[in-house]
Amino acid sequence: MHSAYRIRDGVQIIRNPMMWAQEQEYTGDRTGLNDEQIRMKGRMNAYNKRFTTLTEVREKLLVDIIEAEVLWGVKIRELIYDLFLHLRQLEIAVEDDFRFQTLTDYQRRTDSHYQVRSRQIPEILYSMQGGMMMVEPHADDKYANELKKKIDSIGEYLRGYIDFD
């Protein structure tokens, strides 16, 4: 359960719409890069840093799933994998956001995938909490509410096996 809550906190950090300058610092080779490309590489650095904690927790949880499945049955693995699928939506939104930034105006007008995803990405990528760490997500934040449901379902399942009192 601890790992699930760490995932929740990691997702809140990733989805925080505010990025600090030191998060976005790009120290690589700037030869041949314009200002926009340097900013994009800086944002990529920031997201890489933000995803580091989430990746570490997910890797630990993958190991813990084996023990949990032995103790509590296959349902716990299914619940955790469902959580991982939800996290993958966030990763894909970040990837799409960067890919879409490189499209030309013509490609933006004609790419049907862009037409649909460009409206969906902000709902997944950016928290409606304004960067504040809260246990209860904003009522209109579909991604955060779905994440909460998935974490709550893991907690409910484990409550049948673990005494939290």
N, C-alpha and C positions, 0 to 999 in steps of 0.2 A: 504494500500500500504506500509505503514511503516513496518508492520509485515513481509510482503513478502521480503523487503530489509533486515530486520534483519535475516530472514531465510537464505537468500543468504550469508550474512556475517558469520552466524553460520556454514554453510556448508563449507565455505572457511577455517574456523578454524579447523573443523574436518578433512578435507582433506589435511591439511598441513602435508607434509611428515616428517617435523622436529618435534621431540618430545624432549622437554627439560627434564633434569634429575629430576627437582622438580615436573614436571607433572607426572612422572612415579614412584614417590616414593611410595613404598609399606610399610605400617606401621602395617599390620596385623600380625597374628601368622605365623611365618616361620618354625615352628616345622615340620620336615619331608619333607620340600621343598628343591629341589636342586636349583642351581643358575638360570637355564633356567625357572623353574616354578615361581621363584620370579620375574624374568624379565617379564614373561607373565602376572602375576598379576599386575605388575607395568603398563604395557601397557593397561591392562583393566581399571585400575584406570584413566589413562590419557584419554582414550576414554569416560569413564563415565563423567569426568569433562567437556570434550569438548561437549558432547551431552546435558549437563544440560541446557545451554542457548537455544539450539534448541527446547528442550522439553518444556521449559517455554513459548517460543514464539508460538509454535504449540498449546499449551493448551489455550493461550489467543485467538488465531485465531479461534479455535473451538467455543469459545463463541461468537466471533464477526461474525462468519458465519451466525448465526441465524438472527442478526440484518441486516446484509448485504443482506441476501436473501429476507427479508421483503422489504427493500428499492429498491434493484436492480434486483431482480428476481433470479430464480434457477441457471442461468448460472454461477453466481459468485461462488456458492457452488461447482459446477462441476469443475470449473477452480482450485479452492483451493484444492479440493480432488485429482485432477490430480497432483498437486504439492506435496501433501502428499504421493501419490504413488511413485513418483520419490524419495522422501526422504527415503521411505522404502527400496528402492534399496541400498542406502548407509548403512542403518542399517543392512541389510542382508549381505552385503559385509563384514562388520566388524565381524558379527557373524561367517560367513563362514571362514574368515581369521583365527580367533581363533580356530575354530573347526579343520581346516586343519592342524594347527600347532601340534595338538595332534595325527595325523595319523602316523602310522609306515611307513617305506619305502615300504613295501609290499602293504599296503592299498593305498598309493599314486600311485603305479604302476597299481593297479587293480580297483580302484574306478573311474568309468566313470564320475560321477558328479564332482569329484575332477579334472579330466583331463580337463574338460571344464571350470569350475569355476575358477580354479587357474590362468587361462589366463585372465579372465574377471575382477577379483577382483582388480588388480592394476589400471585398467582404471577407476574404480568407486571410489576406496578408496583413491587414491593419486592424488593430484592436479598437473597439469603440470606447474603451476605458480611458483613452487619452494617456496611455502609458502608466496608469496607476495599477499597482498590484492589488487585486481584489479576489476574494474567494468566489463571490457571486458575479457572474458576467452580466453585462448590460443586456437588458431584455431583447434588444434588437440585434444583438451580435450572434448570428446563427452559428458561426464556426465555434465560438467559445461555448455557447450553450450545448452544442453537440459534443464537444470535448468534455464538458462537465458531466453530461449524461453517461458517457463512456467510462469516465473515472468513477462516477457514483455506482455504476453497475458492477464494476470490479469490487468496490467496497462492500456493496450489498452481498455479493457472492461470498466474499471472504468472511463477512460477519457470521455466516453460518458455520464457519470452521474455527474462527479465532475469537477469543474473548478480549474485547478492547477495553473493558472496564478495569 
